[in-house]
Amino acid sequence: MKRITDRITAALMAGASLIIPSSSLAADGVEVNHLGVNNTLVRVTGDSDFLILPVQESIDDARINVLVDGKIAETIYVRLAQSKTDYTVPFDISKYKGHNVILDIVAPHGRSSIREAKDAVCWEGIHLSDTFDSTDRETKYRPRYHHTPMHGWMNDPNGMFYKDGIWHLYYQHNPYGSKWQNMTWGHSTSSDLVNWKHHPLAIYPDGLGSIFSGSCVIDKENTAGMGKDALIALYTSAGTSQMQSLASSTDNGETFSVYPGNPIITLETEARDPNMFWNEETKEWNLVLAHALDHEMLFFSSPDLKNWTLQSAFGKGIGAQDGVWECPDLFRLPVDGTDSQKWVLLCNLNPGGPFGGSATQYFIGEFDGKKFTADTDADGKIPTKWMDFGKDHYATVSWSDAPDNRRTVIGWMSNWQYAADVPTSQYRSANTLPREMKLFTQPDGQIYLASVPSPELEKMRGKTVTSLSGKSVGKKGMSVTLPSANGGICEITASFDSKNASSVILTLANKSGDKVVMTYDPKKHTMDFDRRESGVVDFSENFPAVTVSPTFEQNGKVNLRIFIDRSSIELFGNDGKFVMTNLVFPHEPYSTLSIKTENGNARIESLKVYSINI
């Protein structure tokens, strides 16, 4: 305050009339100037890497124009704290060192005077720092072996590619809060699909808008003219309208150069989430684009990744039609037990999932480089098929250039019904476990998609805590103790022969009374997953739910792999022929697994519980 005080004193000594400016120093190197009830300038006068911003989740976003040497360099939206600080986020100003930096803030605090506006706690909390404390403060629910952002909001996985032994994962990210906003491509890498390293933000919003979902490919033959083996990203620029833009990288995706000719695809209606790949048969690039509000997918071709020709559309009146269609993927797989191959079109939609909210449907068929033709059932209709029968599996897409001809996918492990309300704040959302795609045929003649846990996950297994085989179980049931380390994380494998039982019931429980009940019905050939009493469920009326999956078996036998993390359960049945992914927020870790039957006995062929080393 010394600078302001000196000016006031000098003016009074000179006998001048004085209008006292509404200005203050919030912290060393930061000067705050209040211009009106809702408008404030924050001038950076110090030399640090980060400007730390206090956040209060319950209020509306403030719009912040970042002025660098008097010109708008970027615009971000932050829920600047008004009455309390829930957490802080870092704004990286290192790239602006040596320049004059001012934040022009319009904060909708709804105050009636500048005096009241100045009372917002954010003005005292904004400060400079050379570091940001990323220590995990939410160990109760932050997953231990699933990818999460270091801080802030995350949704769709984007632009994944594999190169030189490294799996690259980009994702929709808000680095300035734990709710959806400021869509940017975050970036993480892994050598084993389990342990992830965080990298600086990859692609930032620009004059064309926020950076929505998209894909990456390695341009091995330099078709785009940006260098041999350059990484090419294609994504949706979402401003007033949605259009498709391109960026390239020559440092393995650490940094990107935005193509000066953007946008490269424009349409008269909303379209997003471009997914591209090299078609070896037609010797050209193909692209699938979600025509979101029209409930269809558009197919394009290109010789150079920059000039795209619309070839066809698929989807109107087909499959689940509620909500919007998003995040497509298209790839070819062999059909198990045959010499044939089929194309798989993934189509994520929200809402319209089988249990409410968002989910991933898929279609099996043929693709000739221009048109996708879906297979029909015995009645000549195109059936609706679901990739996962839980509530928390969405935006599933695959890595390009995965090794050994693998088709490895990952999804967003949440649901748009309640993603912004789950009981975490330092971070929001995780990715599913990585999965390998396979095709199998059922007696109805239909081909279905299986999701098998990626082989890297077996390396997480630690000590075998429980191992049983050949044991009969009935109505009285039996119980085993689960590991307690690391928030109760573990993997359970189990094989059952239901014999004459009408159901086999598996219950995860703890001393707080929380429970998850999974029921296999051999007569209906279904598996139920009941999380209505799983722990904290009252943050959304849509969270307590029972989901149901077909088990794709005919003989009363089922085998399961169940992955329990701190806030999720992923159940893979019959070698991935059915999958159920559901979030859970227990008051304390589940400590027991009990197994019982109704109306007869079942045989436990095998039951193992593994601790997880990570």
VEXDREN-2710 file (C-alpha; in Angstrom, 1 decimal):
% VEXDREN-2710
k/r/px/py/pz
1/MET/0.0/0.0/0.0
2/LYS/3.0/2.3/0.3
3/ARG/2.8/3.6/-3.3
4/ILE/-0.9/4.6/-2.9
5/THR/-0.3/6.2/0.6
6/ASP/2.6/8.3/-0.7
7/ARG/0.4/9.6/-3.5
8/ILE/-2.5/10.5/-1.1
9/THR/-0.1/12.3/1.3
10/ALA/1.5/14.3/-1.5
11/ALA/-1.8/15.4/-2.8
12/LEU/-3.1/16.5/0.6
13/MET/0.1/18.5/1.3
14/ALA/-0.4/20.3/-2.0
15/GLY/-4.0/21.2/-1.0
16/ALA/-5.5/19.3/-3.9
17/SER/-8.9/17.7/-4.0
18/LEU/-8.5/14.0/-4.3
19/ILE/-10.4/11.1/-5.6
20/ILE/-8.9/8.0/-3.9
21/PRO/-8.3/5.2/-6.5
22/SER/-9.8/1.8/-5.7
23/SER/-6.5/0.0/-5.7
24/SER/-4.6/-2.3/-3.5
25/LEU/-1.6/-4.6/-3.5
26/ALA/-3.0/-8.1/-3.0
27/ALA/0.5/-9.6/-2.6
28/ASP/4.1/-8.9/-3.5
29/GLY/4.3/-8.5/-7.3
30/VAL/0.6/-8.2/-7.8
31/GLU/-1.4/-5.0/-8.0
32/VAL/-5.2/-5.0/-7.9
33/ASN/-7.2/-2.1/-9.4
34/HIS/-11.0/-2.1/-9.0
35/LEU/-12.6/-0.3/-11.9
36/GLY/-16.3/-1.0/-11.1
37/VAL/-18.6/-3.3/-9.3
38/ASN/-17.8/-6.2/-11.6
39/ASN/-14.5/-5.1/-13.3
40/THR/-11.0/-5.4/-11.8
41/LEU/-7.5/-5.2/-13.2
42/VAL/-4.8/-7.4/-11.8
43/ARG/-1.4/-6.2/-12.8
44/VAL/1.6/-8.6/-12.5
45/THR/4.6/-6.6/-11.4
46/GLY/6.7/-9.5/-10.1
47/ASP/8.7/-12.2/-11.9
48/SER/7.4/-15.7/-11.2
49/ASP/6.2/-18.7/-13.1
50/PHE/2.7/-18.9/-11.8
51/LEU/-0.1/-16.7/-10.7
52/ILE/-2.1/-18.6/-8.1
53/LEU/-5.9/-18.1/-8.4
54/PRO/-8.3/-18.9/-5.5
55/VAL/-11.5/-20.8/-6.6
56/GLN/-14.9/-21.1/-5.1
57/GLU/-17.0/-23.8/-6.9
58/SER/-20.4/-22.5/-6.1
59/ILE/-20.2/-19.2/-7.9
60/ASP/-20.3/-18.3/-11.6
61/ASP/-17.2/-18.0/-13.8
62/ALA/-15.3/-14.8/-14.1
63/ARG/-14.1/-13.9/-17.6
64/ILE/-10.4/-13.0/-17.6
65/ASN/-8.8/-11.4/-20.6
66/VAL/-5.0/-11.8/-20.3
67/LEU/-3.5/-8.7/-21.7
68/VAL/0.2/-9.0/-22.8
69/ASP/1.7/-5.6/-23.8
70/GLY/-1.8/-4.3/-24.1
71/LYS/-3.1/-7.0/-26.5
72/ILE/-5.4/-9.9/-25.6
73/ALA/-3.2/-13.0/-25.5
74/GLU/-5.8/-15.4/-24.2
75/THR/-9.1/-15.6/-22.4
76/ILE/-9.8/-17.9/-19.5
77/TYR/-12.8/-18.5/-17.2
78/VAL/-12.3/-19.0/-13.5
79/ARG/-14.7/-19.2/-10.6
80/LEU/-12.8/-16.6/-8.5
81/ALA/-13.5/-17.0/-4.8
82/GLN/-16.0/-14.6/-3.3
83/SER/-16.7/-15.7/0.3
84/LYS/-14.4/-18.7/0.7
85/THR/-11.5/-20.5/-1.1
86/ASP/-12.2/-24.1/-1.9
87/TYR/-8.9/-24.6/-3.6
88/THR/-6.4/-22.8/-5.8
89/VAL/-5.2/-23.3/-9.4
90/PRO/-2.1/-22.1/-11.2
91/PHE/-2.1/-19.8/-14.2
92/ASP/1.2/-20.3/-16.0
93/ILE/2.7/-16.8/-16.8
94/SER/6.2/-18.0/-17.5
95/LYS/5.7/-17.8/-21.2
96/TYR/5.0/-14.0/-20.8
97/LYS/8.2/-13.2/-18.9
98/GLY/9.7/-9.9/-20.0
99/HIS/6.3/-8.5/-21.0
100/ASN/3.7/-6.4/-19.3
101/VAL/0.9/-8.7/-18.1
102/ILE/-2.5/-7.5/-16.9
103/LEU/-5.6/-9.6/-16.1
104/ASP/-8.8/-7.8/-17.1
105/ILE/-11.4/-9.5/-15.0
106/VAL/-15.2/-9.3/-15.2
107/ALA/-16.4/-11.1/-12.1
108/PRO/-20.2/-11.6/-11.8
109/HIS/-20.2/-11.2/-8.0
110/GLY/-23.5/-9.3/-8.0
111/ARG/-22.3/-6.7/-5.5
112/SER/-24.0/-3.3/-5.3
113/SER/-20.8/-1.2/-4.8
114/ILE/-17.1/-1.3/-5.3
115/ARG/-16.6/-1.5/-1.6
116/GLU/-18.6/-4.7/-1.5
117/ALA/-16.8/-6.0/-4.6
118/LYS/-13.4/-5.4/-2.9
119/ASP/-14.5/-7.7/-0.1
120/ALA/-14.2/-10.8/-2.3
121/VAL/-11.6/-13.1/-0.8
122/CYS/-9.9/-13.7/-4.2
123/TRP/-8.2/-10.3/-4.2
124/GLU/-6.2/-11.1/-1.1
125/GLY/-5.6/-14.6/-2.2
126/ILE/-4.1/-14.0/-5.7
127/HIS/-0.4/-14.3/-5.5
128/LEU/2.8/-15.2/-7.4
129/SER/4.7/-18.4/-7.0
130/ASP/7.5/-20.3/-8.7
131/THR/5.9/-23.6/-7.8
132/PHE/2.4/-25.1/-7.4
133/ASP/1.6/-27.5/-4.7
134/SER/0.2/-30.5/-6.5
135/THR/0.3/-32.8/-3.4
136/ASP/-2.8/-35.0/-3.5
137/ARG/-5.2/-33.8/-0.9
138/GLU/-8.0/-36.3/-1.9
139/THR/-6.4/-39.7/-1.3
140/LYS/-9.8/-41.1/-0.1
141/TYR/-11.3/-41.1/-3.6
142/ARG/-8.5/-40.3/-6.0
143/PRO/-7.9/-43.6/-8.0
144/ARG/-4.6/-45.3/-7.4
145/TYR/-4.2/-47.1/-10.7
146/HIS/-6.4/-45.1/-13.1
147/HIS/-5.3/-42.0/-14.9
148/THR/-6.5/-38.7/-13.4
149/PRO/-5.5/-35.1/-14.1
150/MET/-3.1/-33.6/-11.6
151/HIS/-5.7/-31.0/-10.9
152/GLY/-8.9/-29.6/-12.5
153/TRP/-11.6/-31.1/-14.6
154/MET/-11.1/-33.9/-17.2
155/ASN/-13.5/-35.5/-19.7
156/ASP/-13.0/-37.1/-23.1
157/PRO/-9.7/-38.8/-24.0
158/ASN/-8.3/-37.2/-27.2
159/GLY/-5.6/-37.7/-29.7
160/MET/-4.1/-40.9/-28.3
161/PHE/-1.1/-42.4/-30.2
162/TYR/1.7/-44.8/-29.5
163/LYS/5.4/-44.2/-30.5
164/ASP/8.8/-45.5/-29.4
165/GLY/7.4/-47.5/-26.4
166/ILE/5.3/-44.6/-25.1
167/TRP/1.5/-44.4/-24.9
168/HIS/0.4/-40.7/-25.3
169/LEU/-2.9/-39.7/-23.8
170/TYR/-4.5/-36.3/-24.4
171/TYR/-7.7/-35.3/-22.7
172/GLN/-10.3/-32.6/-22.5
173/HIS/-9.0/-30.5/-19.6
174/ASN/-10.0/-27.4/-17.6
175/PRO/-6.7/-26.4/-15.8
176/TYR/-8.5/-23.6/-13.9
177/GLY/-11.2/-25.5/-12.0
178/SER/-13.0/-28.8/-11.3
179/LYS/-16.0/-28.1/-13.6
180/TRP/-16.3/-28.0/-17.4
181/GLN/-14.8/-24.9/-18.9
182/ASN/-11.6/-23.7/-20.8
183/MET/-11.4/-26.8/-22.9
184/THR/-7.7/-27.5/-23.6
185/TRP/-5.8/-30.6/-24.5
186/GLY/-4.1/-31.9/-21.4
187/HIS/-1.3/-34.4/-21.9
188/SER/0.0/-37.5/-20.1
189/THR/2.3/-40.4/-21.1
190/SER/2.9/-43.9/-19.9
191/SER/5.2/-46.8/-20.7
192/ASP/2.9/-49.4/-19.2
193/LEU/-0.7/-48.0/-19.3
194/VAL/-0.8/-47.9/-15.5
195/ASN/1.7/-45.3/-14.3
196/TRP/1.2/-41.9/-15.9
197/LYS/3.5/-38.8/-16.2
198/HIS/1.9/-35.4/-16.5
199/HIS/3.1/-33.0/-19.2
200/PRO/2.5/-29.3/-19.9
201/LEU/-0.8/-28.4/-21.7
202/ALA/-0.6/-29.3/-25.4
203/ILE/-3.1/-27.3/-27.4
204/TYR/-4.7/-24.1/-26.1
205/PRO/-7.9/-22.3/-27.0
206/ASP/-7.3/-19.7/-29.7
207/GLY/-9.3/-17.2/-31.8
208/LEU/-11.4/-20.0/-33.3
209/GLY/-12.6/-21.2/-29.9
210/SER/-12.0/-23.8/-27.3
211/ILE/-10.2/-27.1/-28.2
212/PHE/-12.7/-29.9/-28.2
213/SER/-12.1/-33.6/-28.9
214/GLY/-10.1/-35.0/-31.8
215/SER/-7.4/-37.5/-32.9
216/CYS/-3.7/-37.8/-33.7
217/VAL/-1.8/-39.8/-36.4
218/ILE/1.8/-40.2/-37.3
219/ASP/2.3/-39.0/-40.9
220/LYS/4.9/-41.5/-41.8
221/GLU/5.1/-40.5/-45.5
222/ASN/4.8/-36.7/-45.0
223/THR/1.6/-36.5/-46.9
224/ALA/0.7/-33.2/-45.1
225/GLY/4.1/-31.6/-45.9
226/MET/4.9/-31.0/-42.3
227/GLY/7.8/-33.4/-42.0
228/LYS/8.3/-37.2/-42.2
229/ASP/6.9/-38.8/-39.1
230/ALA/5.3/-35.6/-37.9
231/LEU/2.4/-35.9/-35.5
232/ILE/-0.8/-34.5/-36.9
233/ALA/-3.7/-33.5/-34.7
234/LEU/-7.2/-32.8/-35.9
235/TYR/-9.6/-31.4/-33.4
236/THR/-12.8/-29.3/-33.1
237/SER/-12.5/-25.6/-32.7
238/ALA/-15.6/-24.6/-30.7
239/GLY/-16.3/-20.9/-30.8
240/THR/-19.6/-19.4/-31.9
241/SER/-19.8/-22.5/-34.2
242/GLN/-17.9/-25.8/-34.4
243/MET/-15.3/-26.3/-37.1
244/GLN/-12.3/-28.7/-37.6
245/SER/-8.7/-27.5/-37.2
246/LEU/-5.3/-29.0/-37.6
247/ALA/-2.0/-28.8/-35.6
248/SER/1.3/-30.5/-36.0
249/SER/4.2/-31.6/-33.7
250/THR/7.8/-32.6/-34.4
251/ASP/8.7/-33.3/-30.8
252/ASN/6.5/-36.3/-30.2
253/GLY/3.5/-34.3/-29.1
254/GLU/5.1/-32.1/-26.4
255/THR/4.3/-28.9/-28.3
256/PHE/2.1/-28.2/-31.4
257/SER/2.1/-25.7/-34.1
258/VAL/-1.4/-24.6/-35.2
259/TYR/-1.9/-24.8/-38.9
260/PRO/-2.3/-21.2/-40.3
261/GLY/-5.0/-22.3/-42.8
262/ASN/-7.4/-23.4/-40.1
263/PRO/-10.2/-24.2/-40.1
264/ILE/-9.8/-27.0/-42.6
265/ILE/-13.4/-28.4/-42.5
266/THR/-16.5/-26.2/-42.1
267/LEU/-20.1/-27.3/-42.2
268/GLU/-23.5/-25.5/-42.0
269/THR/-24.5/-27.5/-38.9
270/GLU/-22.8/-28.6/-35.7
271/ALA/-20.2/-31.3/-36.1
272/ARG/-17.3/-32.4/-33.9
273/ASP/-14.7/-34.9/-32.6
274/PRO/-12.8/-35.8/-35.8
275/ASN/-11.3/-39.3/-35.8
276/MET/-8.8/-40.0/-38.6
277/PHE/-6.7/-43.0/-39.7
278/TRP/-4.7/-44.3/-42.7
279/ASN/-6.7/-46.7/-44.8
280/GLU/-4.1/-49.1/-46.2
281/GLU/-6.5/-50.6/-48.7
282/THR/-7.5/-47.3/-50.4
283/LYS/-4.1/-45.6/-49.8
284/GLU/-5.7/-42.5/-48.3
285/TRP/-6.7/-40.9/-45.1
286/ASN/-10.2/-41.5/-43.7
287/LEU/-12.0/-39.4/-41.2
288/VAL/-15.2/-40.0/-39.1
289/LEU/-16.9/-36.8/-37.8
290/ALA/-19.9/-36.7/-35.5
291/HIS/-22.8/-34.8/-36.9
292/ALA/-23.9/-34.3/-33.4
293/LEU/-27.5/-33.0/-33.5
294/ASP/-28.4/-35.0/-36.7
295/HIS/-27.6/-38.3/-34.9
296/GLU/-25.2/-39.5/-37.7
297/MET/-21.6/-40.0/-38.5
298/LEU/-20.0/-38.3/-41.6
299/PHE/-17.2/-40.0/-43.5
300/PHE/-14.5/-38.1/-45.3
301/SER/-11.3/-39.0/-47.3
302/SER/-8.1/-37.1/-48.0
303/PRO/-4.8/-37.5/-49.7
304/ASP/-2.9/-35.0/-47.4
305/LEU/-4.8/-34.6/-44.0
306/LYS/-5.6/-31.0/-45.0
307/ASN/-8.1/-31.3/-47.9
308/TRP/-11.1/-33.5/-47.0
309/THR/-13.9/-34.7/-49.2
310/LEU/-17.2/-35.7/-47.7
311/GLN/-18.1/-39.2/-49.0
312/SER/-21.2/-40.4/-47.0
313/ALA/-23.2/-40.4/-43.8
314/PHE/-24.5/-43.1/-41.5
315/GLY/-26.9/-43.2/-38.6
316/LYS/-30.1/-41.3/-39.1
317/GLY/-32.9/-43.3/-37.5
318/ILE/-30.5/-46.1/-36.5
319/GLY/-29.5/-47.2/-33.0
320/ALA/-30.0/-45.0/-30.0
321/GLN/-31.1/-41.6/-31.2
322/ASP/-31.5/-39.6/-28.0
323/GLY/-29.2/-36.7/-27.1
324/VAL/-26.3/-36.0/-29.3
325/TRP/-23.8/-38.3/-31.1
326/GLU/-20.2/-37.7/-30.3
327/CYS/-16.6/-39.1/-30.2
328/PRO/-16.6/-41.6/-33.0
329/ASP/-14.0/-44.2/-33.8
330/LEU/-13.7/-46.7/-36.7
331/PHE/-11.4/-49.7/-36.9
332/ARG/-11.3/-53.2/-38.3
333/LEU/-10.9/-56.4/-36.2
334/PRO/-10.7/-60.1/-36.9
335/VAL/-13.7/-62.2/-35.8
336/ASP/-12.6/-64.8/-33.3
337/GLY/-12.6/-68.3/-34.6
338/THR/-12.9/-67.3/-38.3
339/ASP/-10.8/-66.0/-41.1
340/SER/-13.0/-62.9/-41.6
341/GLN/-12.7/-59.3/-40.4
342/LYS/-15.3/-56.7/-39.6
343/TRP/-15.4/-53.0/-39.1
344/VAL/-16.5/-51.5/-35.8
345/LEU/-18.0/-48.0/-35.5
346/LEU/-18.0/-46.6/-32.0
347/CYS/-20.7/-44.0/-31.4
348/ASN/-20.8/-42.3/-28.0
349/LEU/-24.0/-40.5/-27.2
350/ASN/-25.4/-38.3/-24.4
351/PRO/-28.0/-38.7/-23.1
352/GLY/-29.6/-41.9/-24.2
353/GLY/-27.5/-44.6/-22.5
354/PRO/-29.3/-47.8/-21.4
355/PHE/-29.3/-46.6/-17.7
356/GLY/-29.5/-42.9/-18.3
357/GLY/-27.1/-40.3/-19.3
358/SER/-24.0/-41.0/-21.5
359/ALA/-22.8/-44.3/-22.9
360/THR/-21.1/-45.9/-25.9
361/GLN/-23.0/-47.8/-28.5
362/TYR/-21.4/-49.5/-31.5
363/PHE/-22.2/-51.0/-34.9
364/ILE/-20.6/-53.9/-36.8
365/GLY/-20.3/-53.8/-40.5
366/GLU/-18.3/-53.1/-43.7
367/PHE/-16.4/-50.0/-44.8
368/ASP/-15.0/-49.4/-48.3
369/GLY/-13.2/-46.2/-47.6
370/LYS/-16.3/-44.1/-48.5
371/LYS/-19.4/-45.7/-46.9
372/PHE/-20.1/-47.7/-43.8
373/THR/-22.8/-50.4/-44.0
374/ALA/-24.0/-51.9/-40.8
375/ASP/-24.8/-55.6/-40.4
376/THR/-28.5/-56.5/-39.7
377/ASP/-30.1/-59.1/-37.5
378/ALA/-32.4/-62.0/-38.5
379/ASP/-35.3/-59.5/-39.0
380/GLY/-33.3/-57.3/-41.3
381/LYS/-32.9/-54.6/-38.6
382/ILE/-29.7/-52.9/-37.4
383/PRO/-29.5/-53.8/-33.7
384/THR/-28.4/-51.4/-30.9
385/LYS/-25.4/-52.7/-29.1
386/TRP/-23.7/-51.4/-26.0
387/MET/-20.0/-51.5/-25.3
388/ASP/-20.3/-51.3/-21.5
389/PHE/-23.4/-52.0/-19.2
390/GLY/-22.4/-49.7/-16.4
391/LYS/-23.2/-46.0/-16.0
392/ASP/-19.6/-44.7/-16.1
393/HIS/-18.1/-45.5/-19.5
394/TYR/-18.1/-42.8/-22.1
395/ALA/-16.2/-41.2/-25.0
396/THR/-14.3/-44.4/-25.7
397/VAL/-11.7/-44.1/-28.4
398/SER/-8.5/-46.0/-29.4
399/TRP/-4.8/-45.4/-29.7
400/SER/-3.4/-45.0/-33.2
401/ASP/-0.3/-47.0/-34.1
402/ALA/-0.6/-49.3/-31.1
403/PRO/2.0/-52.2/-31.2
404/ASP/1.4/-55.7/-32.5
405/ASN/-1.8/-54.7/-34.3
406/ARG/-3.5/-54.2/-31.0
407/ARG/-6.7/-52.1/-30.8
408/THR/-6.4/-50.6/-27.4
409/VAL/-9.1/-48.2/-26.1
410/ILE/-9.7/-46.1/-23.1
411/GLY/-12.8/-44.1/-22.0
412/TRP/-13.9/-41.4/-19.6
413/MET/-15.1/-42.9/-16.4
414/SER/-18.0/-40.8/-15.5
415/ASN/-21.5/-39.8/-16.6
416/TRP/-22.7/-36.3/-17.8
417/GLN/-25.6/-36.7/-15.4
418/TYR/-23.5/-36.1/-12.3
419/ALA/-19.8/-35.6/-13.4
420/ALA/-19.6/-32.1/-12.0
421/ASP/-21.2/-33.2/-8.7
422/VAL/-19.1/-36.1/-7.6
423/PRO/-17.5/-35.7/-4.1
424/THR/-14.1/-34.5/-5.2
425/SER/-12.8/-31.1/-6.0
426/GLN/-9.0/-31.0/-6.4
427/TYR/-9.5/-33.1/-9.5
428/ARG/-12.7/-34.3/-11.3
429/SER/-12.9/-37.6/-13.3
430/ALA/-10.7/-40.5/-14.2
431/ASN/-10.2/-42.7/-17.2
432/THR/-11.3/-46.3/-17.4
433/LEU/-8.7/-49.0/-17.4
434/PRO/-7.3/-49.6/-20.9
435/ARG/-9.0/-52.4/-22.9
436/GLU/-8.2/-54.6/-25.9
437/MET/-11.0/-54.9/-28.5
438/LYS/-12.0/-58.3/-29.9
439/LEU/-15.0/-59.6/-31.9
440/PHE/-17.0/-62.8/-31.0
441/THR/-20.0/-64.5/-32.5
442/GLN/-23.1/-65.6/-30.5
443/PRO/-25.7/-68.3/-31.3
444/ASP/-28.0/-65.6/-32.6
445/GLY/-25.6/-65.1/-35.5
446/GLN/-24.7/-61.6/-34.3
447/ILE/-21.1/-60.4/-33.9
448/TYR/-20.4/-58.5/-30.7
449/LEU/-17.5/-56.5/-29.3
450/ALA/-15.5/-57.8/-26.3
451/SER/-13.4/-55.6/-24.0
452/VAL/-10.5/-57.4/-22.5
453/PRO/-8.3/-55.8/-19.8
454/SER/-5.0/-54.8/-21.4
455/PRO/-2.3/-57.3/-20.6
456/GLU/-0.2/-54.7/-18.8
457/LEU/-2.6/-54.8/-15.9
458/GLU/-1.5/-58.2/-14.8
459/LYS/1.8/-56.7/-13.8
460/MET/0.0/-54.7/-11.1
461/ARG/-0.8/-58.0/-9.2
462/GLY/0.9/-58.3/-5.9
463/LYS/0.4/-60.9/-3.2
464/THR/-2.4/-63.5/-3.6
465/VAL/-4.4/-62.7/-0.5
466/THR/-7.1/-65.4/-1.1
467/SER/-7.1/-68.5/-3.2
468/LEU/-10.0/-71.0/-3.3
469/SER/-11.1/-73.7/-5.7
470/GLY/-13.6/-76.5/-5.9
471/LYS/-15.8/-75.1/-3.1
472/SER/-19.6/-75.4/-2.9
473/VAL/-21.5/-72.4/-1.8
474/GLY/-25.2/-72.1/-0.9
475/LYS/-27.7/-69.8/0.9
476/LYS/-25.6/-69.4/4.0
477/GLY/-22.7/-68.3/1.9
478/MET/-19.1/-67.5/2.7
479/SER/-16.9/-64.4/3.1
480/VAL/-13.3/-63.5/2.4
481/THR/-11.3/-60.5/3.6
482/LEU/-10.1/-57.9/1.1
483/PRO/-6.7/-56.1/1.3
484/SER/-6.8/-52.9/3.3
485/ALA/-3.7/-51.2/1.9
486/ASN/-4.0/-48.2/-0.4
487/GLY/-7.7/-47.7/0.2
488/GLY/-8.7/-51.3/-0.4
489/ILE/-7.5/-51.5/-4.0
490/CYS/-7.4/-55.0/-5.3
491/GLU/-8.2/-57.4/-8.2
492/ILE/-10.6/-60.3/-7.8
493/THR/-10.9/-63.2/-10.2
494/ALA/-13.7/-65.7/-9.9
495/SER/-15.3/-68.6/-11.9
496/PHE/-18.7/-70.1/-11.0
497/ASP/-20.7/-73.0/-12.1
498/SER/-24.3/-72.1/-11.0
499/LYS/-25.4/-75.7/-11.1
500/ASN/-29.1/-75.6/-9.8
501/ALA/-28.9/-72.2/-8.1
502/SER/-31.3/-69.5/-9.3
503/SER/-28.7/-66.8/-8.6
504/VAL/-25.2/-66.2/-7.4
505/ILE/-24.8/-63.1/-5.3
506/LEU/-21.5/-61.3/-4.7
507/THR/-21.5/-58.5/-2.1
508/LEU/-18.7/-56.0/-1.4
509/ALA/-19.2/-54.4/2.0
510/ASN/-17.5/-52.4/4.8
511/LYS/-18.1/-51.7/8.5
512/SER/-19.9/-48.5/7.6
513/GLY/-22.8/-50.4/6.1
514/ASP/-21.9/-49.6/2.5
515/LYS/-22.4/-52.4/0.0
516/VAL/-22.3/-53.2/-3.7
517/VAL/-24.3/-56.2/-4.8
518/MET/-23.6/-58.1/-8.0
519/THR/-26.1/-60.8/-8.9
520/TYR/-25.6/-63.4/-11.6
521/ASP/-28.9/-65.0/-12.9
522/PRO/-28.1/-68.1/-15.0
523/LYS/-31.7/-68.4/-16.1
524/LYS/-31.9/-64.9/-17.5
525/HIS/-28.2/-64.9/-18.5
526/THR/-27.8/-61.5/-16.8
527/MET/-25.5/-59.8/-14.3
528/ASP/-26.9/-57.0/-12.1
529/PHE/-24.8/-54.3/-10.4
530/ASP/-26.5/-52.5/-7.5
531/ARG/-24.7/-49.5/-6.1
532/ARG/-27.7/-47.8/-4.4
533/GLU/-26.1/-48.3/-1.0
534/SER/-22.5/-48.2/-2.1
535/GLY/-21.5/-45.2/0.1
536/VAL/-22.0/-41.5/-0.7
537/VAL/-24.8/-41.5/-3.3
538/ASP/-26.8/-38.4/-2.4
539/PHE/-25.0/-35.9/-4.5
540/SER/-27.2/-36.7/-7.5
541/GLU/-30.6/-38.4/-7.8
542/ASN/-29.2/-40.1/-10.9
543/PHE/-26.3/-41.8/-9.1
544/PRO/-28.0/-44.5/-7.1
545/ALA/-28.7/-47.2/-9.7
546/VAL/-28.9/-50.8/-10.7
547/THR/-27.4/-51.6/-14.1
548/VAL/-27.9/-54.9/-15.9
549/SER/-25.8/-56.7/-18.5
550/PRO/-26.3/-59.8/-20.6
551/THR/-23.7/-62.4/-19.8
552/PHE/-23.4/-63.9/-23.3
553/GLU/-23.3/-67.5/-22.0
554/GLN/-25.7/-70.5/-22.3
555/ASN/-24.3/-73.0/-19.8
556/GLY/-24.7/-71.4/-16.3
557/LYS/-21.0/-70.7/-16.0
558/VAL/-19.4/-67.3/-15.7
559/ASN/-15.9/-66.0/-15.0
560/LEU/-15.2/-62.6/-13.7
561/ARG/-12.3/-60.1/-13.2
562/ILE/-13.2/-57.3/-10.9
563/PHE/-11.0/-54.3/-10.4
564/ILE/-11.6/-52.3/-7.3
565/ASP/-10.0/-48.8/-7.0
566/ARG/-10.7/-46.1/-4.4
567/SER/-13.8/-44.8/-6.2
568/SER/-14.6/-47.3/-9.0
569/ILE/-15.4/-50.9/-9.8
570/GLU/-14.9/-52.4/-13.3
571/LEU/-16.3/-55.9/-13.8
572/PHE/-15.2/-57.9/-16.9
573/GLY/-17.1/-61.1/-17.5
574/ASN/-16.5/-64.1/-19.6
575/ASP/-13.2/-62.8/-21.1
576/GLY/-14.6/-59.3/-21.7
577/LYS/-17.8/-60.4/-23.5
578/PHE/-19.6/-58.2/-21.0
579/VAL/-18.3/-55.2/-19.0
580/MET/-19.8/-53.0/-16.2
581/THR/-18.0/-49.9/-15.2
582/ASN/-19.4/-48.0/-12.2
583/LEU/-18.2/-45.3/-9.9
584/VAL/-18.6/-45.8/-6.1
585/PHE/-17.7/-43.5/-3.2
586/PRO/-17.7/-45.7/0.0
587/HIS/-17.3/-44.0/3.4
588/GLU/-14.4/-46.4/4.0
589/PRO/-12.8/-49.1/1.8
590/TYR/-14.8/-52.3/1.1
591/SER/-13.3/-54.9/3.5
592/THR/-15.2/-58.1/2.7
593/LEU/-16.4/-60.0/-0.3
594/SER/-19.3/-62.4/0.5
595/ILE/-20.7/-65.0/-1.9
596/LYS/-24.1/-66.8/-1.5
597/THR/-26.8/-68.3/-3.7
598/GLU/-30.5/-68.5/-3.8
599/ASN/-32.5/-71.7/-4.5
600/GLY/-29.7/-74.2/-4.7
601/ASN/-25.9/-74.4/-4.6
602/ALA/-23.2/-73.2/-6.9
603/ARG/-19.6/-74.3/-7.3
604/ILE/-16.7/-71.9/-7.0
605/GLU/-14.3/-73.3/-9.6
606/SER/-11.8/-70.6/-8.6
607/LEU/-11.6/-67.5/-6.5
608/LYS/-8.5/-65.3/-6.1
609/VAL/-8.0/-61.9/-4.5
610/TYR/-4.8/-60.0/-5.4
611/SER/-3.3/-57.0/-3.7
612/ILE/-2.1/-54.4/-6.1
613/ASN/1.5/-53.1/-6.2
614/ILE/1.6/-49.5/-7.5
END
